[in-house]
């Protein structure tokens, strides 16, 4: 992918592998504890809370990787483009808001969510991996803005990383997520 170094991507994949391993390990430990009658213990509760972090870290990375590898151009005739332009006033207005969300101070994720009940698109900040998700919402476009996503290659220049991200969006995945969720809406 242009503007994404191989070393940056390899580090990112290694971190993702850790989330997958930890989520699977925690599921096994939780089952063992539950089968042993330890579901009400402090340790069980702590592992349950940790599972949300590891699972969401895994899933968000899968969604993030899934919407990369393209040319960055969203078809102006697609239902997703039409919905974005309608709800934000224009695609450019939406993009400015998404970039502003991803440029916020802190670590986390910028996510374009669809609220299938209202058909509303919302740019959202997810702090950490497990805080800030919209209940019932469908993640449409996901951008990792943890330091590991950009600092090894871009240092503190998050804006340059965001520009590279937009150049590499493969809109087929976000469009498919949007279409599937929009069909199953109210």
Secondary structure, DSSP 8 states (H G I E B T S, - for coil): -TT--HHHHHHHHHHHHHHHHHHHHHHHHHHHHHHTT-TTSHHHHHHHHHHHHHHHHHHHHHHHHHTBSS-S---TTSHHHHHHHHHHSSHHHHHHHHHHHHTSSSSEEEEEEEETTTTEEEEEEEETTTBS--TTEEEEEEEE-SGGGTHHHHTT-HHHHHHHHHHTB-HHHHHHHHHHHHHT--
